[in-house]
Amino acid sequence: MGTEKNKMHTGELYDPNDSDILNEQTECLEKLYDFNLTRPSETEKRSALLKEMFAEIGENCYIEPPLHANWGGRHVHFGNNVYANFNLTLVDDTDIYVGDCTLFAPNVTVATAGHPLNADLRKKAMQYNLEVRIGKNCWIGAGALIMPGVTIGDNTVIGAGSVVTKDVPANVVAVGNPCRVLREINEETKEKYKTD
């Protein structure tokens, strides 16, 4: 049994209203506030803020404000050349890993936090977190929801509006609620530039 803050990263139930957690989270959210108030011409300021905010952020990453994140990106690890359109929501109560050259369409949510089924524990605001991993060269379609504990393989496309509740392998197109593999991305589909 560790501190409440340590439990954030172990999948254990913990109290997110612990004072140490709230104080650190507030500091992170102050930087996120500043990022979201930047002007379109302030690209250098945005890049500098993201380097302060994120656990890791690679070269040539671009996030269109507004960005929403429980911890302002503190537990987010982006590779190089990641692009996120507006209203990316990162429920980053534990780690979110995103590989190089992945694209997020508008209004995508990546969630690591869950709450217990037991109503008595929910009344106490208890929470648990499971990390999310998204591979390289993925395209996450508009309005997709990626749930706690999910891994998405390299080169995969997640269709708009999909609800991803289970792992998705590499090199596939997956769509729907719940999200399911529609087809593989093979030599034939590589010739197409858009989905049918």
C-alpha positions as CSV (number, residue, x, y, z in Angstrom):
1,M,0.0,0.0,0.0
2,G,1.6,3.2,-1.2
3,T,0.5,6.9,-0.9
4,E,-2.6,8.0,-2.7
5,K,-0.3,9.5,-5.4
6,N,1.6,6.3,-6.0
7,K,-1.7,4.4,-6.4
8,M,-2.5,6.6,-9.3
9,H,-0.1,4.4,-11.4
10,T,-0.8,0.9,-10.0
11,G,-4.4,0.3,-11.0
12,E,-5.4,0.4,-7.3
13,L,-8.4,2.3,-5.9
14,Y,-7.3,5.7,-4.5
15,D,-8.7,9.0,-3.4
16,P,-8.2,11.7,-6.1
17,N,-9.2,14.4,-3.6
18,D,-6.0,13.8,-1.6
19,S,-4.5,17.2,-0.8
20,D,-1.1,16.4,-2.2
21,I,-2.7,15.2,-5.5
22,L,-4.9,18.3,-5.7
23,N,-2.1,20.7,-5.1
24,E,0.1,19.2,-7.8
25,Q,-2.8,18.8,-10.2
26,T,-3.7,22.5,-9.8
27,E,-0.1,23.5,-10.7
28,C,-0.4,21.5,-13.9
29,L,-3.8,22.9,-14.8
30,E,-2.4,26.5,-14.5
31,K,0.0,25.7,-17.4
32,L,-2.7,24.1,-19.4
33,Y,-4.8,27.3,-18.9
34,D,-1.9,29.4,-20.3
35,F,-1.5,27.1,-23.3
36,N,-5.1,27.4,-24.2
37,L,-4.9,31.2,-24.1
38,T,-2.0,31.4,-26.6
39,R,-2.6,33.2,-29.9
40,P,-2.3,31.3,-33.2
41,S,0.9,33.2,-34.0
42,E,2.6,32.1,-30.7
43,T,3.8,28.7,-31.9
44,E,7.2,29.0,-30.1
45,K,5.4,29.8,-26.8
46,R,3.0,26.8,-27.4
47,S,6.0,24.5,-28.0
48,A,7.8,25.7,-24.9
49,L,4.7,25.2,-22.7
50,L,4.1,21.7,-24.0
51,K,7.7,20.8,-23.1
52,E,6.9,21.9,-19.5
53,M,3.5,20.3,-19.4
54,F,4.0,16.9,-20.9
55,A,6.0,14.0,-19.4
56,E,7.6,13.6,-22.9
57,I,6.9,15.4,-26.2
58,G,8.9,14.8,-29.3
59,E,9.9,17.0,-32.2
60,N,7.4,18.7,-34.5
61,C,4.3,18.0,-32.4
62,Y,1.3,20.2,-32.8
63,I,-1.7,20.4,-30.6
64,E,-4.6,22.8,-31.7
65,P,-6.1,24.5,-28.6
66,P,-8.2,24.0,-26.8
67,L,-6.6,21.0,-25.2
68,H,-8.3,19.4,-22.2
69,A,-6.3,17.3,-19.7
70,N,-6.9,16.3,-16.1
71,W,-3.3,16.7,-15.3
72,G,-2.4,19.2,-18.1
73,G,-0.4,16.5,-19.9
74,R,1.8,15.6,-16.8
75,H,1.4,11.9,-17.6
76,V,1.4,12.1,-21.4
77,H,4.2,10.8,-23.6
78,F,4.1,11.9,-27.2
79,G,6.6,10.7,-29.9
80,N,7.7,12.9,-32.8
81,N,5.4,14.5,-35.4
82,V,2.1,13.9,-33.4
83,Y,-0.8,16.1,-34.5
84,A,-3.9,16.7,-32.5
85,N,-6.8,18.8,-33.8
86,F,-9.0,20.9,-31.5
87,N,-10.7,19.5,-28.3
88,L,-8.4,16.6,-27.7
89,T,-9.3,15.4,-24.2
90,L,-6.6,13.5,-22.3
91,V,-7.8,12.0,-19.0
92,D,-4.2,11.6,-18.0
93,D,-4.5,10.5,-14.4
94,T,-1.9,7.9,-15.3
95,D,0.3,7.4,-18.4
96,I,-0.8,7.8,-22.0
97,Y,1.7,6.8,-24.6
98,V,1.4,7.9,-28.2
99,G,3.8,6.9,-31.0
100,D,5.4,8.9,-33.7
101,C,3.3,10.4,-36.6
102,T,-0.1,9.6,-35.0
103,L,-3.0,11.9,-35.9
104,F,-5.9,12.9,-33.7
105,A,-9.0,14.3,-35.4
106,P,-11.2,16.8,-33.5
107,N,-13.0,15.8,-30.3
108,V,-11.1,12.7,-29.4
109,T,-11.1,11.5,-25.8
110,V,-8.3,9.2,-24.4
111,A,-9.3,8.2,-20.8
112,T,-7.2,6.4,-18.2
113,A,-9.5,6.9,-15.2
114,G,-12.3,4.6,-14.1
115,H,-14.6,4.5,-11.1
116,P,-15.8,1.4,-9.2
117,L,-19.1,-0.4,-9.9
118,N,-19.7,-0.4,-6.1
119,A,-21.9,2.7,-5.4
120,D,-20.6,3.1,-1.9
121,L,-17.0,3.5,-3.2
122,R,-18.2,5.9,-5.9
123,K,-19.9,8.0,-3.2
124,K,-16.4,8.4,-1.7
125,A,-15.2,9.5,-5.1
126,M,-12.8,6.6,-5.3
127,Q,-11.0,6.0,-8.7
128,Y,-8.5,3.7,-10.4
129,N,-6.4,4.3,-13.5
130,L,-5.1,2.1,-16.3
131,E,-2.5,3.3,-18.8
132,V,-3.4,3.7,-22.6
133,R,-0.9,3.0,-25.4
134,I,-1.4,4.2,-29.0
135,G,1.2,3.0,-31.5
136,K,3.0,4.8,-34.3
137,N,1.4,6.1,-37.5
138,C,-2.2,5.8,-36.2
139,W,-5.1,7.9,-37.2
140,I,-7.8,8.4,-34.5
141,G,-11.0,9.6,-36.1
142,A,-13.2,12.5,-35.0
143,G,-15.1,11.9,-31.7
144,A,-13.5,8.6,-31.0
145,L,-13.4,7.5,-27.3
146,I,-10.5,5.4,-26.1
147,M,-11.1,3.7,-22.7
148,P,-8.7,2.9,-19.8
149,G,-6.3,0.1,-20.3
150,V,-6.5,0.0,-24.1
151,T,-3.6,-0.6,-26.5
152,I,-3.8,0.3,-30.2
153,G,-1.2,-1.2,-32.5
154,D,1.0,0.7,-35.1
155,N,-0.5,1.9,-38.4
156,T,-4.1,1.4,-37.2
157,V,-7.1,3.6,-38.1
158,I,-9.9,4.1,-35.6
159,G,-13.1,5.3,-37.3
160,A,-14.9,8.4,-36.3
161,G,-17.2,8.0,-33.4
162,S,-15.8,4.7,-32.3
163,V,-15.8,3.6,-28.7
164,V,-12.6,1.6,-28.1
165,T,-13.0,-0.7,-25.1
166,K,-10.6,-3.4,-25.9
167,D,-7.1,-3.7,-27.5
168,V,-6.9,-3.2,-31.3
169,P,-4.1,-4.9,-33.3
170,A,-1.7,-3.2,-35.6
171,N,-2.4,-2.6,-39.3
172,V,-6.2,-2.6,-39.2
173,V,-9.2,-0.3,-39.7
174,A,-11.5,-0.6,-36.6
175,V,-14.8,1.1,-36.2
176,G,-18.0,1.1,-34.2
177,N,-19.4,1.0,-30.7
178,P,-17.9,-1.2,-29.4
179,C,-15.0,-0.8,-31.7
180,R,-14.3,-3.9,-33.9
181,V,-11.8,-4.7,-36.6
182,L,-13.4,-4.0,-40.0
183,R,-10.5,-5.1,-42.2
184,E,-6.7,-5.3,-42.4
185,I,-4.6,-2.6,-44.0
186,N,-2.8,-4.7,-46.6
187,E,-1.2,-4.1,-50.0
188,E,-4.6,-3.6,-51.7
189,T,-5.8,-1.0,-49.2
190,K,-2.5,0.8,-49.1
191,E,-3.3,1.9,-52.7
192,K,-6.4,3.7,-51.4
193,Y,-6.1,7.1,-49.9
194,K,-9.5,7.2,-48.3
195,T,-11.9,4.8,-46.6
196,D,-15.0,3.5,-48.3
